[in-house]
């Protein structure tokens, strides 16, 4: 089991998420909306949505819920 966790950590690092995308993903993991994330990070909601689309593609998650689960394991 510990070996699996190590591999997950390596996979998380290998996803090439930017610092901003990592922050956004952390907010998604706690259930924040696009508007809430935009307000907290002082970024436009449009930029947030674009980053979320890129995050989903990078981690191969079909939706926000799966991204939140991925974040709980890998961040």
Phi and psi restraints in degrees (range 20) as a CNS / XPLOR table:
assign (resid 1 and name C) (resid 2 and name N)
       (resid 2 and name CA) (resid 2 and name C) 1.0 -62.9 20.0 2
assign (resid 2 and name N) (resid 2 and name CA)
       (resid 2 and name C) (resid 3 and name N) 1.0 -36.8 20.0 2
assign (resid 2 and name C) (resid 3 and name N)
       (resid 3 and name CA) (resid 3 and name C) 1.0 -63.1 20.0 2
assign (resid 3 and name N) (resid 3 and name CA)
       (resid 3 and name C) (resid 4 and name N) 1.0 -39.6 20.0 2
assign (resid 3 and name C) (resid 4 and name N)
       (resid 4 and name CA) (resid 4 and name C) 1.0 -62.2 20.0 2
assign (resid 4 and name N) (resid 4 and name CA)
       (resid 4 and name C) (resid 5 and name N) 1.0 -41.5 20.0 2
assign (resid 4 and name C) (resid 5 and name N)
       (resid 5 and name CA) (resid 5 and name C) 1.0 -63.5 20.0 2
assign (resid 5 and name N) (resid 5 and name CA)
       (resid 5 and name C) (resid 6 and name N) 1.0 -39.6 20.0 2
assign (resid 5 and name C) (resid 6 and name N)
       (resid 6 and name CA) (resid 6 and name C) 1.0 -62.4 20.0 2
assign (resid 6 and name N) (resid 6 and name CA)
       (resid 6 and name C) (resid 7 and name N) 1.0 -42.9 20.0 2
assign (resid 6 and name C) (resid 7 and name N)
       (resid 7 and name CA) (resid 7 and name C) 1.0 -63.6 20.0 2
assign (resid 7 and name N) (resid 7 and name CA)
       (resid 7 and name C) (resid 8 and name N) 1.0 -38.8 20.0 2
assign (resid 7 and name C) (resid 8 and name N)
       (resid 8 and name CA) (resid 8 and name C) 1.0 -61.8 20.0 2
assign (resid 8 and name N) (resid 8 and name CA)
       (resid 8 and name C) (resid 9 and name N) 1.0 -40.5 20.0 2
assign (resid 8 and name C) (resid 9 and name N)
       (resid 9 and name CA) (resid 9 and name C) 1.0 -63.0 20.0 2
assign (resid 9 and name N) (resid 9 and name CA)
       (resid 9 and name C) (resid 10 and name N) 1.0 -42.6 20.0 2
assign (resid 9 and name C) (resid 10 and name N)
       (resid 10 and name CA) (resid 10 and name C) 1.0 -63.8 20.0 2
assign (resid 10 and name N) (resid 10 and name CA)
       (resid 10 and name C) (resid 11 and name N) 1.0 -39.7 20.0 2
assign (resid 10 and name C) (resid 11 and name N)
       (resid 11 and name CA) (resid 11 and name C) 1.0 -64.8 20.0 2
assign (resid 11 and name N) (resid 11 and name CA)
       (resid 11 and name C) (resid 12 and name N) 1.0 -38.9 20.0 2
assign (resid 11 and name C) (resid 12 and name N)
       (resid 12 and name CA) (resid 12 and name C) 1.0 -62.0 20.0 2
assign (resid 12 and name N) (resid 12 and name CA)
       (resid 12 and name C) (resid 13 and name N) 1.0 -43.8 20.0 2
assign (resid 12 and name C) (resid 13 and name N)
       (resid 13 and name CA) (resid 13 and name C) 1.0 -65.8 20.0 2
assign (resid 13 and name N) (resid 13 and name CA)
       (resid 13 and name C) (resid 14 and name N) 1.0 -33.2 20.0 2
assign (resid 13 and name C) (resid 14 and name N)
       (resid 14 and name CA) (resid 14 and name C) 1.0 -76.3 20.0 2
assign (resid 14 and name N) (resid 14 and name CA)
       (resid 14 and name C) (resid 15 and name N) 1.0 -3.6 20.0 2
assign (resid 14 and name C) (resid 15 and name N)
       (resid 15 and name CA) (resid 15 and name C) 1.0 -81.1 20.0 2
assign (resid 15 and name N) (resid 15 and name CA)
       (resid 15 and name C) (resid 16 and name N) 1.0 -10.7 20.0 2
assign (resid 15 and name C) (resid 16 and name N)
       (resid 16 and name CA) (resid 16 and name C) 1.0 57.2 20.0 2
assign (resid 16 and name N) (resid 16 and name CA)
       (resid 16 and name C) (resid 17 and name N) 1.0 42.0 20.0 2
assign (resid 16 and name C) (resid 17 and name N)
       (resid 17 and name CA) (resid 17 and name C) 1.0 -74.6 20.0 2
assign (resid 17 and name N) (resid 17 and name CA)
       (resid 17 and name C) (resid 18 and name N) 1.0 138.2 20.0 2
assign (resid 17 and name C) (resid 18 and name N)
       (resid 18 and name CA) (resid 18 and name C) 1.0 -72.4 20.0 2
assign (resid 18 and name N) (resid 18 and name CA)
       (resid 18 and name C) (resid 19 and name N) 1.0 167.1 20.0 2
assign (resid 18 and name C) (resid 19 and name N)
       (resid 19 and name CA) (resid 19 and name C) 1.0 -59.3 20.0 2
assign (resid 19 and name N) (resid 19 and name CA)
       (resid 19 and name C) (resid 20 and name N) 1.0 -41.9 20.0 2
assign (resid 19 and name C) (resid 20 and name N)
       (resid 20 and name CA) (resid 20 and name C) 1.0 -64.0 20.0 2
assign (resid 20 and name N) (resid 20 and name CA)
       (resid 20 and name C) (resid 21 and name N) 1.0 -43.0 20.0 2
assign (resid 20 and name C) (resid 21 and name N)
       (resid 21 and name CA) (resid 21 and name C) 1.0 -64.4 20.0 2
assign (resid 21 and name N) (resid 21 and name CA)
       (resid 21 and name C) (resid 22 and name N) 1.0 -37.1 20.0 2
assign (resid 21 and name C) (resid 22 and name N)
       (resid 22 and name CA) (resid 22 and name C) 1.0 -64.4 20.0 2
assign (resid 22 and name N) (resid 22 and name CA)
       (resid 22 and name C) (resid 23 and name N) 1.0 -41.2 20.0 2
assign (resid 22 and name C) (resid 23 and name N)
       (resid 23 and name CA) (resid 23 and name C) 1.0 -63.4 20.0 2
assign (resid 23 and name N) (resid 23 and name CA)
       (resid 23 and name C) (resid 24 and name N) 1.0 -44.3 20.0 2
assign (resid 23 and name C) (resid 24 and name N)
       (resid 24 and name CA) (resid 24 and name C) 1.0 -61.8 20.0 2
assign (resid 24 and name N) (resid 24 and name CA)
       (resid 24 and name C) (resid 25 and name N) 1.0 -44.5 20.0 2
assign (resid 24 and name C) (resid 25 and name N)
       (resid 25 and name CA) (resid 25 and name C) 1.0 -62.0 20.0 2
assign (resid 25 and name N) (resid 25 and name CA)
       (resid 25 and name C) (resid 26 and name N) 1.0 -37.9 20.0 2
assign (resid 25 and name C) (resid 26 and name N)
       (resid 26 and name CA) (resid 26 and name C) 1.0 -63.2 20.0 2
assign (resid 26 and name N) (resid 26 and name CA)
       (resid 26 and name C) (resid 27 and name N) 1.0 -38.7 20.0 2
assign (resid 26 and name C) (resid 27 and name N)
       (resid 27 and name CA) (resid 27 and name C) 1.0 -68.6 20.0 2
assign (resid 27 and name N) (resid 27 and name CA)
       (resid 27 and name C) (resid 28 and name N) 1.0 -38.8 20.0 2
assign (resid 27 and name C) (resid 28 and name N)
       (resid 28 and name CA) (resid 28 and name C) 1.0 -60.3 20.0 2
assign (resid 28 and name N) (resid 28 and name CA)
       (resid 28 and name C) (resid 29 and name N) 1.0 -40.7 20.0 2
assign (resid 28 and name C) (resid 29 and name N)
       (resid 29 and name CA) (resid 29 and name C) 1.0 -61.5 20.0 2
assign (resid 29 and name N) (resid 29 and name CA)
       (resid 29 and name C) (resid 30 and name N) 1.0 -25.2 20.0 2
assign (resid 29 and name C) (resid 30 and name N)
       (resid 30 and name CA) (resid 30 and name C) 1.0 -100.7 20.0 2
assign (resid 30 and name N) (resid 30 and name CA)
       (resid 30 and name C) (resid 31 and name N) 1.0 9.5 20.0 2
assign (resid 30 and name C) (resid 31 and name N)
       (resid 31 and name CA) (resid 31 and name C) 1.0 90.4 20.0 2
assign (resid 31 and name N) (resid 31 and name CA)
       (resid 31 and name C) (resid 32 and name N) 1.0 14.4 20.0 2
assign (resid 31 and name C) (resid 32 and name N)
       (resid 32 and name CA) (resid 32 and name C) 1.0 -70.8 20.0 2
assign (resid 32 and name N) (resid 32 and name CA)
       (resid 32 and name C) (resid 33 and name N) 1.0 144.9 20.0 2
assign (resid 32 and name C) (resid 33 and name N)
       (resid 33 and name CA) (resid 33 and name C) 1.0 -81.6 20.0 2
assign (resid 33 and name N) (resid 33 and name CA)
       (resid 33 and name C) (resid 34 and name N) 1.0 167.4 20.0 2
assign (resid 33 and name C) (resid 34 and name N)
       (resid 34 and name CA) (resid 34 and name C) 1.0 -56.2 20.0 2
assign (resid 34 and name N) (resid 34 and name CA)
       (resid 34 and name C) (resid 35 and name N) 1.0 -43.8 20.0 2
assign (resid 34 and name C) (resid 35 and name N)
       (resid 35 and name CA) (resid 35 and name C) 1.0 -63.9 20.0 2
assign (resid 35 and name N) (resid 35 and name CA)
       (resid 35 and name C) (resid 36 and name N) 1.0 -42.3 20.0 2
assign (resid 35 and name C) (resid 36 and name N)
       (resid 36 and name CA) (resid 36 and name C) 1.0 -63.9 20.0 2
assign (resid 36 and name N) (resid 36 and name CA)
       (resid 36 and name C) (resid 37 and name N) 1.0 -42.8 20.0 2
assign (resid 36 and name C) (resid 37 and name N)
       (resid 37 and name CA) (resid 37 and name C) 1.0 -63.7 20.0 2
assign (resid 37 and name N) (resid 37 and name CA)
       (resid 37 and name C) (resid 38 and name N) 1.0 -45.5 20.0 2
assign (resid 37 and name C) (resid 38 and name N)
       (resid 38 and name CA) (resid 38 and name C) 1.0 -58.5 20.0 2
assign (resid 38 and name N) (resid 38 and name CA)
       (resid 38 and name C) (resid 39 and name N) 1.0 -43.7 20.0 2
assign (resid 38 and name C) (resid 39 and name N)
       (resid 39 and name CA) (resid 39 and name C) 1.0 -65.2 20.0 2
assign (resid 39 and name N) (resid 39 and name CA)
       (resid 39 and name C) (resid 40 and name N) 1.0 -44.9 20.0 2
assign (resid 39 and name C) (resid 40 and name N)
       (resid 40 and name CA) (resid 40 and name C) 1.0 -67.2 20.0 2
assign (resid 40 and name N) (resid 40 and name CA)
       (resid 40 and name C) (resid 41 and name N) 1.0 -37.4 20.0 2
assign (resid 40 and name C) (resid 41 and name N)
       (resid 41 and name CA) (resid 41 and name C) 1.0 -93.9 20.0 2
assign (resid 41 and name N) (resid 41 and name CA)
       (resid 41 and name C) (resid 42 and name N) 1.0 -3.6 20.0 2
assign (resid 41 and name C) (resid 42 and name N)
       (resid 42 and name CA) (resid 42 and name C) 1.0 55.9 20.0 2
assign (resid 42 and name N) (resid 42 and name CA)
       (resid 42 and name C) (resid 43 and name N) 1.0 51.2 20.0 2
assign (resid 42 and name C) (resid 43 and name N)
       (resid 43 and name CA) (resid 43 and name C) 1.0 -131.2 20.0 2
assign (resid 43 and name N) (resid 43 and name CA)
       (resid 43 and name C) (resid 44 and name N) 1.0 151.0 20.0 2
assign (resid 43 and name C) (resid 44 and name N)
       (resid 44 and name CA) (resid 44 and name C) 1.0 -67.5 20.0 2
assign (resid 44 and name N) (resid 44 and name CA)
       (resid 44 and name C) (resid 45 and name N) 1.0 148.1 20.0 2
assign (resid 44 and name C) (resid 45 and name N)
       (resid 45 and name CA) (resid 45 and name C) 1.0 -57.2 20.0 2
assign (resid 45 and name N) (resid 45 and name CA)
       (resid 45 and name C) (resid 46 and name N) 1.0 -31.8 20.0 2
assign (resid 45 and name C) (resid 46 and name N)
       (resid 46 and name CA) (resid 46 and name C) 1.0 -64.0 20.0 2
assign (resid 46 and name N) (resid 46 and name CA)
       (resid 46 and name C) (resid 47 and name N) 1.0 -42.5 20.0 2
assign (resid 46 and name C) (resid 47 and name N)
       (resid 47 and name CA) (resid 47 and name C) 1.0 -65.1 20.0 2
assign (resid 47 and name N) (resid 47 and name CA)
       (resid 47 and name C) (resid 48 and name N) 1.0 -39.6 20.0 2
assign (resid 47 and name C) (resid 48 and name N)
       (resid 48 and name CA) (resid 48 and name C) 1.0 -59.1 20.0 2
assign (resid 48 and name N) (resid 48 and name CA)
       (resid 48 and name C) (resid 49 and name N) 1.0 -47.9 20.0 2
assign (resid 48 and name C) (resid 49 and name N)
       (resid 49 and name CA) (resid 49 and name C) 1.0 -62.6 20.0 2
assign (resid 49 and name N) (resid 49 and name CA)
       (resid 49 and name C) (resid 50 and name N) 1.0 -39.9 20.0 2
assign (resid 49 and name C) (resid 50 and name N)
       (resid 50 and name CA) (resid 50 and name C) 1.0 -63.4 20.0 2
assign (resid 50 and name N) (resid 50 and name CA)
       (resid 50 and name C) (resid 51 and name N) 1.0 -44.2 20.0 2
assign (resid 50 and name C) (resid 51 and name N)
       (resid 51 and name CA) (resid 51 and name C) 1.0 -63.8 20.0 2
assign (resid 51 and name N) (resid 51 and name CA)
       (resid 51 and name C) (resid 52 and name N) 1.0 -39.1 20.0 2
assign (resid 51 and name C) (resid 52 and name N)
       (resid 52 and name CA) (resid 52 and name C) 1.0 -63.0 20.0 2
assign (resid 52 and name N) (resid 52 and name CA)
       (resid 52 and name C) (resid 53 and name N) 1.0 -43.4 20.0 2
assign (resid 52 and name C) (resid 53 and name N)
       (resid 53 and name CA) (resid 53 and name C) 1.0 -57.7 20.0 2
assign (resid 53 and name N) (resid 53 and name CA)
       (resid 53 and name C) (resid 54 and name N) 1.0 -42.6 20.0 2
assign (resid 53 and name C) (resid 54 and name N)
       (resid 54 and name CA) (resid 54 and name C) 1.0 -68.5 20.0 2
assign (resid 54 and name N) (resid 54 and name CA)
       (resid 54 and name C) (resid 55 and name N) 1.0 -38.5 20.0 2
assign (resid 54 and name C) (resid 55 and name N)
       (resid 55 and name CA) (resid 55 and name C) 1.0 -61.2 20.0 2
assign (resid 55 and name N) (resid 55 and name CA)
       (resid 55 and name C) (resid 56 and name N) 1.0 -49.1 20.0 2
assign (resid 55 and name C) (resid 56 and name N)
       (resid 56 and name CA) (resid 56 and name C) 1.0 -57.8 20.0 2
assign (resid 56 and name N) (resid 56 and name CA)
       (resid 56 and name C) (resid 57 and name N) 1.0 -40.6 20.0 2
assign (resid 56 and name C) (resid 57 and name N)
       (resid 57 and name CA) (resid 57 and name C) 1.0 -66.5 20.0 2
assign (resid 57 and name N) (resid 57 and name CA)
       (resid 57 and name C) (resid 58 and name N) 1.0 -43.7 20.0 2
assign (resid 57 and name C) (resid 58 and name N)
       (resid 58 and name CA) (resid 58 and name C) 1.0 -65.4 20.0 2
assign (resid 58 and name N) (resid 58 and name CA)
       (resid 58 and name C) (resid 59 and name N) 1.0 -39.8 20.0 2
assign (resid 58 and name C) (resid 59 and name N)
       (resid 59 and name CA) (resid 59 and name C) 1.0 -95.2 20.0 2
assign (resid 59 and name N) (resid 59 and name CA)
       (resid 59 and name C) (resid 60 and name N) 1.0 1.3 20.0 2
assign (resid 59 and name C) (resid 60 and name N)
       (resid 60 and name CA) (resid 60 and name C) 1.0 58.0 20.0 2
assign (resid 60 and name N) (resid 60 and name CA)
       (resid 60 and name C) (resid 61 and name N) 1.0 45.2 20.0 2
assign (resid 60 and name C) (resid 61 and name N)
       (resid 61 and name CA) (resid 61 and name C) 1.0 -104.2 20.0 2
assign (resid 61 and name N) (resid 61 and name CA)
       (resid 61 and name C) (resid 62 and name N) 1.0 134.5 20.0 2
assign (resid 61 and name C) (resid 62 and name N)
       (resid 62 and name CA) (resid 62 and name C) 1.0 -76.7 20.0 2
assign (resid 62 and name N) (resid 62 and name CA)
       (resid 62 and name C) (resid 63 and name N) 1.0 -18.1 20.0 2
assign (resid 62 and name C) (resid 63 and name N)
       (resid 63 and name CA) (resid 63 and name C) 1.0 -159.9 20.0 2
assign (resid 63 and name N) (resid 63 and name CA)
       (resid 63 and name C) (resid 64 and name N) 1.0 174.6 20.0 2
assign (resid 63 and name C) (resid 64 and name N)
       (resid 64 and name CA) (resid 64 and name C) 1.0 -61.2 20.0 2
assign (resid 64 and name N) (resid 64 and name CA)
       (resid 64 and name C) (resid 65 and name N) 1.0 -38.7 20.0 2
assign (resid 64 and name C) (resid 65 and name N)
       (resid 65 and name CA) (resid 65 and name C) 1.0 -60.5 20.0 2
assign (resid 65 and name N) (resid 65 and name CA)
       (resid 65 and name C) (resid 66 and name N) 1.0 -47.1 20.0 2
assign (resid 65 and name C) (resid 66 and name N)
       (resid 66 and name CA) (resid 66 and name C) 1.0 -65.9 20.0 2
assign (resid 66 and name N) (resid 66 and name CA)
       (resid 66 and name C) (resid 67 and name N) 1.0 -34.4 20.0 2
assign (resid 66 and name C) (resid 67 and name N)
       (resid 67 and name CA) (resid 67 and name C) 1.0 -64.1 20.0 2
assign (resid 67 and name N) (resid 67 and name CA)
       (resid 67 and name C) (resid 68 and name N) 1.0 -40.3 20.0 2
assign (resid 67 and name C) (resid 68 and name N)
       (resid 68 and name CA) (resid 68 and name C) 1.0 -63.8 20.0 2
assign (resid 68 and name N) (resid 68 and name CA)
       (resid 68 and name C) (resid 69 and name N) 1.0 -41.0 20.0 2
assign (resid 68 and name C) (resid 69 and name N)
       (resid 69 and name CA) (resid 69 and name C) 1.0 -64.1 20.0 2
assign (resid 69 and name N) (resid 69 and name CA)
       (resid 69 and name C) (resid 70 and name N) 1.0 -42.7 20.0 2
assign (resid 69 and name C) (resid 70 and name N)
       (resid 70 and name CA) (resid 70 and name C) 1.0 -60.7 20.0 2
assign (resid 70 and name N) (resid 70 and name CA)
       (resid 70 and name C) (resid 71 and name N) 1.0 -43.5 20.0 2
assign (resid 70 and name C) (resid 71 and name N)
       (resid 71 and name CA) (resid 71 and name C) 1.0 -62.7 20.0 2
assign (resid 71 and name N) (resid 71 and name CA)
       (resid 71 and name C) (resid 72 and name N) 1.0 -40.1 20.0 2
assign (resid 71 and name C) (resid 72 and name N)
       (resid 72 and name CA) (resid 72 and name C) 1.0 -61.3 20.0 2
assign (resid 72 and name N) (resid 72 and name CA)
       (resid 72 and name C) (resid 73 and name N) 1.0 -30.6 20.0 2
assign (resid 72 and name C) (resid 73 and name N)
       (resid 73 and name CA) (resid 73 and name C) 1.0 -89.9 20.0 2
assign (resid 73 and name N) (resid 73 and name CA)
       (resid 73 and name C) (resid 74 and name N) 1.0 -32.2 20.0 2
assign (resid 73 and name C) (resid 74 and name N)
       (resid 74 and name CA) (resid 74 and name C) 1.0 -112.2 20.0 2
assign (resid 74 and name N) (resid 74 and name CA)
       (resid 74 and name C) (resid 75 and name N) 1.0 -12.5 20.0 2
